[in-house]
Amino acid sequence: MHAVFINSKQQLRAGWRIGVFIIAYSIVSFPFAALTVALMSAAGITKTMNEAILKLVLTLTSVVASYLLLNYIDKRKFLSLGMNLDSQAGKELGWGLLIGFLLQIFTVLIPVLSGNTSIQLAELSGEYFTTGFLINIILFIIVGFNEEILFRGYIFQAMTEGTGKLIAVLFFSILFGAVHLGNPNVSFFGFANIVLAGILLSLAYLQTRSLWLPIGIHIAWNFTEGYVLGLPVSGTTIEKPLTISQTNGADWLTGGAFGPEGGAACTLICALACVVVWKFFKPSEKMNQAVNEAMAVEAFKPKETGAVVEG
């Protein structure tokens, strides 16, 4: 019976760890999320800020659930989750922001140069610019943290230990695409590209053993796409973008109403980004040590009892 729950390393099996996380996350998040929605509805908060606050609540609950399991079930340091707070984290976040920005710039540059997309600056007043920038930067920072902690955090990492990296990456990347199937104007191409983006973000974690690189990529990807370029973010339009972009046909290339994620230009650039992340990033010594120590913890090792010698 012991072997059903505990593996050969004297750790709770990955499937049970994932199940406990989902239960803990649900218990903590659902009441707080429901209360948050009710309070925001009564306060008349805008749709964008409503979404940002709700995702902030979900982010905090996923961090709390991760901490509780790491501390009390796995007997591991929180650092092993990949949320290190040091200079290396700053570098990885910075690289992530740059990669996410360039991903969108090059993705849109292809249809712009081929005459299939046009971009013009919005008519910006001081209040329009300030409000638009603040609303969107707050929203996309929270979204980046929320989705990366959920899709590349505790349960993803547990699955890599239980099934191996390949199955975990494929499963969570497909799941990442699946949660976007309810977005407006979604297409098969859009779904496939979001799965590819999930693979890229998974690689960004696995190559660094830190969540900061994928968080940076995710934040900059969405912010550049939605605010800077004024394009739909996976089918969703945003408030007060910096520019207004229009696609002029060739949806297979531009993504059409779903945004760049629905086009072939995104497929090409995202695939190249996977190669770059795979080739040029590796874990810091600190994160390697944290992960190795976590993997070695025998959280459920039976206590040794000394033999009683009768004299």
C-alpha positions in Angstrom: 0.0 0.0 0.0 2.9 2.3 0.8 4.2 2.0 -2.8 0.9 3.3 -4.1 1.6 6.7 -2.6 5.3 6.8 -2.1 7.9 6.3 -4.9 11.4 4.7 -4.6 12.9 8.1 -3.7 10.7 8.2 -0.6 8.6 11.1 -2.0 4.9 11.4 -2.6 4.2 10.3 -6.2 3.7 13.0 -8.7 0.1 12.2 -9.4 -0.9 12.6 -5.8 1.1 15.8 -5.5 -0.7 17.2 -8.5 -4.0 16.1 -7.0 -3.3 17.7 -3.7 -2.3 20.9 -5.3 -5.5 21.1 -7.4 -7.6 20.5 -4.2 -5.6 23.1 -2.2 -5.7 25.6 -5.1 -9.5 25.1 -5.5 -10.2 25.5 -1.8 -8.3 28.7 -1.5 -9.1 30.3 -4.9 -12.8 29.7 -5.5 -14.1 31.6 -2.4 -11.7 34.5 -2.8 -12.3 34.7 -6.6 -16.1 34.7 -6.0 -15.8 37.4 -3.4 -13.5 39.5 -5.6 -15.9 39.3 -8.5 -18.8 40.3 -6.3 -16.9 43.3 -4.8 -15.7 44.5 -8.2 -19.1 44.2 -9.8 -20.5 46.4 -7.0 -17.7 48.9 -7.4 -18.2 49.2 -11.2 -14.6 48.6 -12.1 -13.7 48.5 -15.8 -13.5 45.1 -17.6 -9.7 45.2 -17.9 -9.0 46.1 -14.3 -11.6 43.5 -13.3 -9.7 40.8 -15.1 -6.3 42.1 -13.7 -7.6 42.0 -10.1 -9.2 38.5 -10.5 -6.0 37.1 -12.0 -3.9 38.7 -9.2 -6.1 36.8 -6.7 -5.6 33.6 -8.6 -1.9 34.2 -8.8 -1.5 34.7 -5.1 -3.6 31.6 -4.3 -1.4 29.5 -6.7 1.7 30.8 -4.9 0.2 30.0 -1.5 -0.8 26.5 -2.6 2.7 25.9 -4.1 4.4 27.1 -0.8 2.2 24.9 1.3 2.9 21.7 -0.7 6.6 22.4 -1.0 6.9 23.1 2.7 4.6 20.6 4.3 4.4 17.7 1.8 7.6 17.8 -0.3 9.8 19.2 2.5 11.5 21.3 -0.1 12.7 24.9 -0.2 10.4 27.4 -2.0 13.4 28.4 -4.1 13.1 25.0 -5.9 9.9 26.3 -7.6 12.0 28.7 -9.6 11.1 32.0 -7.9 14.6 33.0 -6.9 15.1 36.6 -5.9 18.6 37.6 -6.9 20.6 39.2 -9.7 20.3 36.1 -11.9 16.5 36.4 -11.7 16.8 40.0 -12.9 18.9 39.0 -15.8 16.6 36.2 -16.8 13.5 38.4 -16.5 15.3 41.0 -18.7 16.2 38.5 -21.3 12.7 37.2 -21.3 11.2 40.7 -21.8 13.6 41.3 -24.7 12.8 37.9 -26.3 9.0 38.4 -25.9 9.3 41.9 -27.5 11.4 40.7 -30.4 9.1 37.7 -31.0 6.1 40.0 -31.6 8.1 42.6 -33.6 9.5 40.0 -36.0 6.1 38.1 -36.2 4.3 41.3 -37.3 7.2 42.5 -39.4 6.7 39.6 -41.9 3.1 40.6 -42.8 3.9 44.3 -42.7 6.7 43.9 -45.3 4.4 41.7 -47.4 1.7 44.4 -47.4 -0.8 42.3 -45.3 -0.7 44.4 -42.2 -0.6 48.2 -41.6 0.1 50.0 -38.4 -0.6 53.6 -37.4 -0.2 55.5 -34.2 -3.4 56.1 -32.2 -4.6 59.6 -31.5 -3.0 59.9 -28.1 -4.0 62.5 -25.5 -2.0 62.6 -22.2 -4.8 60.8 -20.3 -5.3 58.2 -23.1 -1.6 57.4 -23.1 -1.1 57.3 -19.4 -4.3 55.3 -18.6 -3.7 52.9 -21.5 -0.1 52.2 -20.6 -0.8 51.7 -16.9 -3.9 49.5 -17.3 -2.2 47.3 -19.9 1.2 47.0 -18.2 -0.5 46.0 -14.9 -2.8 43.5 -16.7 -0.1 41.8 -18.7 2.3 41.6 -15.7 -0.3 39.8 -13.7 -1.4 37.6 -16.6 2.3 36.6 -17.2 2.8 35.7 -13.6 -0.5 33.9 -13.2 -0.2 31.7 -16.3 3.4 30.8 -15.9 3.0 29.8 -12.2 0.0 27.7 -13.2 1.4 26.1 -16.4 5.1 26.0 -15.6 5.0 26.0 -11.8 4.4 23.3 -9.2 2.2 20.8 -11.1 4.3 21.0 -14.3 7.4 20.4 -12.3 5.8 17.5 -10.4 4.8 15.9 -13.7 8.3 16.2 -15.1 9.5 14.2 -12.2 6.7 11.6 -12.5 6.5 11.1 -16.3 9.7 12.7 -17.7 10.2 16.1 -19.4 8.8 15.2 -22.9 5.4 14.0 -21.7 5.1 16.9 -19.3 6.0 19.5 -21.9 3.5 18.1 -24.4 0.7 17.7 -21.9 0.9 21.1 -20.5 1.5 22.8 -23.8 -1.6 21.2 -25.2 -3.5 22.1 -22.1 -2.2 25.7 -22.5 -3.6 25.8 -26.0 -6.9 24.2 -24.9 -7.7 26.9 -22.3 -7.6 29.4 -25.1 -10.1 27.5 -27.3 -12.9 29.6 -25.8 -11.3 32.9 -27.0 -13.0 34.9 -29.8 -12.2 34.0 -33.4 -10.0 31.0 -32.4 -8.8 28.7 -35.2 -6.9 25.5 -35.5 -3.8 27.4 -36.5 -4.3 29.6 -33.5 -4.6 26.6 -31.2 -1.5 25.0 -32.7 0.6 28.2 -32.3 -0.4 28.6 -28.7 0.6 24.9 -28.1 4.0 25.9 -29.7 4.2 28.9 -27.5 3.6 26.6 -24.5 6.6 24.5 -25.7 8.7 27.6 -25.9 7.8 28.7 -22.4 8.3 25.2 -21.0 11.8 25.2 -22.6 12.5 28.6 -21.0 11.8 27.1 -17.6 13.6 23.8 -18.2 16.7 25.5 -19.6 17.1 27.8 -16.6 15.1 26.0 -13.8 13.7 29.4 -13.1 10.3 30.9 -13.9 11.7 34.4 -14.5 12.6 33.7 -18.2 9.2 32.4 -19.2 7.4 35.1 -17.1 9.4 37.8 -19.0 8.7 36.3 -22.4 5.0 36.0 -21.6 4.6 39.6 -20.3 6.5 41.2 -23.2 4.7 39.0 -25.8 1.3 40.0 -24.7 2.1 43.7 -23.9 3.9 44.2 -27.3 1.2 42.4 -29.2 -1.8 44.1 -27.6 -0.7 47.5 -26.4 2.4 48.4 -28.6 1.1 46.9 -31.9 -2.7 47.2 -31.2 -3.4 43.7 -32.3 -5.8 41.1 -30.7 -4.1 39.0 -28.0 -5.3 35.4 -28.7 -8.5 36.9 -30.1 -9.0 39.4 -27.3 -8.8 43.2 -28.0 -7.5 45.5 -25.3 -8.4 49.0 -24.1 -6.5 52.1 -25.4 -3.6 50.6 -27.4 -0.6 52.7 -28.4 -1.1 51.9 -32.1 -4.0 50.7 -34.3 -3.1 47.8 -36.7 -5.2 46.5 -39.5 -4.8 43.2 -41.4 -5.6 43.2 -45.1 -6.2 39.6 -45.9 -4.0 36.5 -45.9 -5.3 35.4 -42.5 -3.1 32.3 -42.8 -0.1 34.6 -42.5 -1.4 37.4 -40.2 -3.8 35.4 -37.9 -6.7 37.7 -38.8 -9.1 38.5 -36.0 -7.4 36.1 -33.6 -4.2 38.1 -33.8 -0.6 37.1 -34.7 -0.9 33.8 -32.8 -3.3 32.6 -35.6 -0.8 33.0 -38.4 2.1 31.2 -40.1 4.5 34.1 -39.3 4.1 33.3 -35.6 4.8 29.6 -36.2 8.1 30.4 -37.9 9.3 33.0 -35.3 8.2 30.9 -32.4 10.0 27.8 -33.7 13.2 29.8 -34.1 12.8 31.2 -30.6 12.6 27.6 -29.3 16.0 26.9 -30.9 17.5 30.1 -29.4 16.3 29.3 -25.9 17.4 25.7 -26.1 20.9 26.7 -27.4 21.8 29.8 -25.3 20.3 29.3 -21.9 21.3 27.1 -19.0 20.5 27.0 -15.3 22.6 29.0 -12.8 24.7 27.1 -10.3 22.3 28.2 -7.5 19.2 26.9 -9.3 20.8 23.6 -10.3 21.8 23.1 -6.6 18.2 24.0 -5.5 16.6 21.5 -7.8 19.1 18.7 -7.1 18.6 19.2 -3.3 14.9 19.2 -3.8 15.0 15.9 -5.8 17.1 14.3 -3.1 14.8 15.0 -0.2 13.3 11.8 1.2 10.2 13.4 2.6 8.5 10.1 3.6 11.5 8.1 4.6 10.5 5.8 7.5 12.1 6.8 10.8 14.7 4.4 11.9 14.1 2.8 15.3 16.9 1.5 17.4 16.8 -2.2 18.4 16.0 -3.0 22.0 18.6 -5.2 23.5 17.4 -7.3 26.5 20.0 -8.0 29.1 
